[in-house]
Amino acid sequence: MFLKDRKTGDLVRILDLNGLFDPLQECVTGRDQAGEEEQDPLPYAKEQLVFPSDEPLPRCWMHVNYRQASTVAPSADRTP
């Protein structure tokens, strides 16, 4: 799977998909795709990775308590 490094804009081939999907891991191993030769594997913080379309990674890949919203959405007014 390819993701993009927010800082450089380079594509990164993710080598550890299980680590990517595990919300307990903050870093994943990947190879930067810049240049003609394949680069050495490096750890990448999930926070610095996005999809190539610039969409953020899913919350369930990043946060253990992803079901708990950081802000509570207002409920619709219910008049009896």
mmCIF file of the C-alpha atoms, coordinates in Angstrom:
data_MODEL
# 
_entry.id   MODEL 
# 
loop_
_atom_site.group_PDB 
_atom_site.id 
_atom_site.type_symbol 
_atom_site.label_atom_id 
_atom_site.label_alt_id 
_atom_site.label_comp_id 
_atom_site.label_asym_id 
_atom_site.label_entity_id 
_atom_site.label_seq_id 
_atom_site.pdbx_PDB_ins_code 
_atom_site.Cartn_x 
_atom_site.Cartn_y 
_atom_site.Cartn_z 
_atom_site.occupancy 
_atom_site.B_iso_or_equiv 
_atom_site.pdbx_formal_charge 
_atom_site.auth_seq_id 
_atom_site.auth_comp_id 
_atom_site.auth_asym_id 
_atom_site.auth_atom_id 
_atom_site.pdbx_PDB_model_num 
ATOM 1  C CA . MET A 1 1  ? 0.000   0.000  0.000  1.00 0.00 ? 1  MET A CA 1 
ATOM 2  C CA . PHE A 1 2  ? 1.240   3.471  -0.823 1.00 0.00 ? 2  PHE A CA 1 
ATOM 3  C CA . LEU A 1 3  ? 0.702   6.477  1.419  1.00 0.00 ? 3  LEU A CA 1 
ATOM 4  C CA . LYS A 1 4  ? 2.066   10.002 1.192  1.00 0.00 ? 4  LYS A CA 1 
ATOM 5  C CA . ASP A 1 5  ? 4.407   11.768 3.601  1.00 0.00 ? 5  ASP A CA 1 
ATOM 6  C CA . ARG A 1 6  ? 2.747   15.079 4.556  1.00 0.00 ? 6  ARG A CA 1 
ATOM 7  C CA . LYS A 1 7  ? 6.057   16.879 5.008  1.00 0.00 ? 7  LYS A CA 1 
ATOM 8  C CA . THR A 1 8  ? 7.769   15.927 1.752  1.00 0.00 ? 8  THR A CA 1 
ATOM 9  C CA . GLY A 1 9  ? 4.867   14.915 -0.489 1.00 0.00 ? 9  GLY A CA 1 
ATOM 10 C CA . ASP A 1 10 ? 6.768   11.722 -1.395 1.00 0.00 ? 10 ASP A CA 1 
ATOM 11 C CA . LEU A 1 11 ? 5.020   8.388  -1.717 1.00 0.00 ? 11 LEU A CA 1 
ATOM 12 C CA . VAL A 1 12 ? 5.886   5.789  0.909  1.00 0.00 ? 12 VAL A CA 1 
ATOM 13 C CA . ARG A 1 13 ? 5.414   2.060  0.357  1.00 0.00 ? 13 ARG A CA 1 
ATOM 14 C CA . ILE A 1 14 ? 4.157   0.639  3.642  1.00 0.00 ? 14 ILE A CA 1 
ATOM 15 C CA . LEU A 1 15 ? 5.869   -2.644 4.474  1.00 0.00 ? 15 LEU A CA 1 
ATOM 16 C CA . ASP A 1 16 ? 4.018   -3.409 7.718  1.00 0.00 ? 16 ASP A CA 1 
ATOM 17 C CA . LEU A 1 17 ? 0.282   -3.379 6.984  1.00 0.00 ? 17 LEU A CA 1 
ATOM 18 C CA . ASN A 1 18 ? -0.599  -5.031 10.302 1.00 0.00 ? 18 ASN A CA 1 
ATOM 19 C CA . GLY A 1 19 ? 1.214   -2.215 12.093 1.00 0.00 ? 19 GLY A CA 1 
ATOM 20 C CA . LEU A 1 20 ? -0.638  0.337  9.978  1.00 0.00 ? 20 LEU A CA 1 
ATOM 21 C CA . PHE A 1 21 ? -4.010  -1.080 10.993 1.00 0.00 ? 21 PHE A CA 1 
ATOM 22 C CA . ASP A 1 22 ? -3.034  -1.506 14.670 1.00 0.00 ? 22 ASP A CA 1 
ATOM 23 C CA . PRO A 1 23 ? -4.088  1.601  16.644 1.00 0.00 ? 23 PRO A CA 1 
ATOM 24 C CA . LEU A 1 24 ? -1.572  0.742  19.386 1.00 0.00 ? 24 LEU A CA 1 
ATOM 25 C CA . GLN A 1 25 ? 1.399   1.316  17.061 1.00 0.00 ? 25 GLN A CA 1 
ATOM 26 C CA . GLU A 1 26 ? 2.408   4.934  16.480 1.00 0.00 ? 26 GLU A CA 1 
ATOM 27 C CA . CYS A 1 27 ? 4.957   4.158  13.733 1.00 0.00 ? 27 CYS A CA 1 
ATOM 28 C CA . VAL A 1 28 ? 5.062   1.887  10.697 1.00 0.00 ? 28 VAL A CA 1 
ATOM 29 C CA . THR A 1 29 ? 7.912   0.692  8.518  1.00 0.00 ? 29 THR A CA 1 
ATOM 30 C CA . GLY A 1 30 ? 8.002   1.954  4.956  1.00 0.00 ? 30 GLY A CA 1 
ATOM 31 C CA . ARG A 1 31 ? 10.245  2.790  2.012  1.00 0.00 ? 31 ARG A CA 1 
ATOM 32 C CA . ASP A 1 32 ? 10.350  6.273  0.529  1.00 0.00 ? 32 ASP A CA 1 
ATOM 33 C CA . GLN A 1 33 ? 9.688   6.089  -3.217 1.00 0.00 ? 33 GLN A CA 1 
ATOM 34 C CA . ALA A 1 34 ? 11.644  9.251  -4.117 1.00 0.00 ? 34 ALA A CA 1 
ATOM 35 C CA . GLY A 1 35 ? 14.560  8.680  -6.447 1.00 0.00 ? 35 GLY A CA 1 
ATOM 36 C CA . GLU A 1 36 ? 15.336  5.900  -8.873 1.00 0.00 ? 36 GLU A CA 1 
ATOM 37 C CA . GLU A 1 37 ? 16.719  3.386  -6.393 1.00 0.00 ? 37 GLU A CA 1 
ATOM 38 C CA . GLU A 1 38 ? 14.663  1.749  -3.671 1.00 0.00 ? 38 GLU A CA 1 
ATOM 39 C CA . GLN A 1 39 ? 15.387  3.403  -0.333 1.00 0.00 ? 39 GLN A CA 1 
ATOM 40 C CA . ASP A 1 40 ? 16.157  1.652  2.952  1.00 0.00 ? 40 ASP A CA 1 
ATOM 41 C CA . PRO A 1 41 ? 13.198  0.888  5.241  1.00 0.00 ? 41 PRO A CA 1 
ATOM 42 C CA . LEU A 1 42 ? 12.529  3.624  7.790  1.00 0.00 ? 42 LEU A CA 1 
ATOM 43 C CA . PRO A 1 43 ? 9.995   4.112  10.577 1.00 0.00 ? 43 PRO A CA 1 
ATOM 44 C CA . TYR A 1 44 ? 7.266   6.653  9.786  1.00 0.00 ? 44 TYR A CA 1 
ATOM 45 C CA . ALA A 1 45 ? 4.942   8.191  12.347 1.00 0.00 ? 45 ALA A CA 1 
ATOM 46 C CA . LYS A 1 46 ? 1.358   7.511  11.334 1.00 0.00 ? 46 LYS A CA 1 
ATOM 47 C CA . GLU A 1 47 ? 0.539   11.153 12.064 1.00 0.00 ? 47 GLU A CA 1 
ATOM 48 C CA . GLN A 1 48 ? 2.760   12.263 9.177  1.00 0.00 ? 48 GLN A CA 1 
ATOM 49 C CA . LEU A 1 49 ? 1.107   9.901  6.654  1.00 0.00 ? 49 LEU A CA 1 
ATOM 50 C CA . VAL A 1 50 ? -1.966  10.521 4.517  1.00 0.00 ? 50 VAL A CA 1 
ATOM 51 C CA . PHE A 1 51 ? -3.512  8.815  1.516  1.00 0.00 ? 51 PHE A CA 1 
ATOM 52 C CA . PRO A 1 52 ? -2.191  9.994  -1.881 1.00 0.00 ? 52 PRO A CA 1 
ATOM 53 C CA . SER A 1 53 ? -5.421  12.006 -2.247 1.00 0.00 ? 53 SER A CA 1 
ATOM 54 C CA . ASP A 1 54 ? -4.457  13.926 0.956  1.00 0.00 ? 54 ASP A CA 1 
ATOM 55 C CA . GLU A 1 55 ? -7.228  12.271 2.964  1.00 0.00 ? 55 GLU A CA 1 
ATOM 56 C CA . PRO A 1 56 ? -6.237  11.499 6.563  1.00 0.00 ? 56 PRO A CA 1 
ATOM 57 C CA . LEU A 1 57 ? -5.872  7.935  7.792  1.00 0.00 ? 57 LEU A CA 1 
ATOM 58 C CA . PRO A 1 58 ? -8.978  6.440  9.442  1.00 0.00 ? 58 PRO A CA 1 
ATOM 59 C CA . ARG A 1 59 ? -9.326  7.127  13.157 1.00 0.00 ? 59 ARG A CA 1 
ATOM 60 C CA . CYS A 1 60 ? -9.549  3.384  13.877 1.00 0.00 ? 60 CYS A CA 1 
ATOM 61 C CA . TRP A 1 61 ? -5.954  3.003  12.598 1.00 0.00 ? 61 TRP A CA 1 
ATOM 62 C CA . MET A 1 62 ? -4.692  5.840  14.787 1.00 0.00 ? 62 MET A CA 1 
ATOM 63 C CA . HIS A 1 63 ? -6.571  5.853  18.102 1.00 0.00 ? 63 HIS A CA 1 
ATOM 64 C CA . VAL A 1 64 ? -7.479  2.966  20.396 1.00 0.00 ? 64 VAL A CA 1 
ATOM 65 C CA . ASN A 1 65 ? -10.640 4.727  21.563 1.00 0.00 ? 65 ASN A CA 1 
ATOM 66 C CA . TYR A 1 66 ? -11.689 5.779  18.075 1.00 0.00 ? 66 TYR A CA 1 
ATOM 67 C CA . ARG A 1 67 ? -15.379 5.274  18.849 1.00 0.00 ? 67 ARG A CA 1 
ATOM 68 C CA . GLN A 1 68 ? -15.311 8.025  21.459 1.00 0.00 ? 68 GLN A CA 1 
ATOM 69 C CA . ALA A 1 69 ? -15.668 11.268 19.574 1.00 0.00 ? 69 ALA A CA 1 
ATOM 70 C CA . SER A 1 70 ? -13.508 14.116 20.802 1.00 0.00 ? 70 SER A CA 1 
ATOM 71 C CA . THR A 1 71 ? -16.524 16.376 20.500 1.00 0.00 ? 71 THR A CA 1 
ATOM 72 C CA . VAL A 1 72 ? -20.056 15.274 21.078 1.00 0.00 ? 72 VAL A CA 1 
ATOM 73 C CA . ALA A 1 73 ? -22.399 16.023 18.216 1.00 0.00 ? 73 ALA A CA 1 
ATOM 74 C CA . PRO A 1 74 ? -25.493 17.942 19.283 1.00 0.00 ? 74 PRO A CA 1 
ATOM 75 C CA . SER A 1 75 ? -28.604 15.818 19.348 1.00 0.00 ? 75 SER A CA 1 
ATOM 76 C CA . ALA A 1 76 ? -31.762 16.899 17.597 1.00 0.00 ? 76 ALA A CA 1 
ATOM 77 C CA . ASP A 1 77 ? -34.218 18.841 19.737 1.00 0.00 ? 77 ASP A CA 1 
ATOM 78 C CA . ARG A 1 78 ? -36.939 16.562 20.946 1.00 0.00 ? 78 ARG A CA 1 
ATOM 79 C CA . THR A 1 79 ? -40.060 18.216 22.162 1.00 0.00 ? 79 THR A CA 1 
ATOM 80 C CA . PRO A 1 80 ? -42.550 15.961 23.925 1.00 0.00 ? 80 PRO A CA 1 
# 
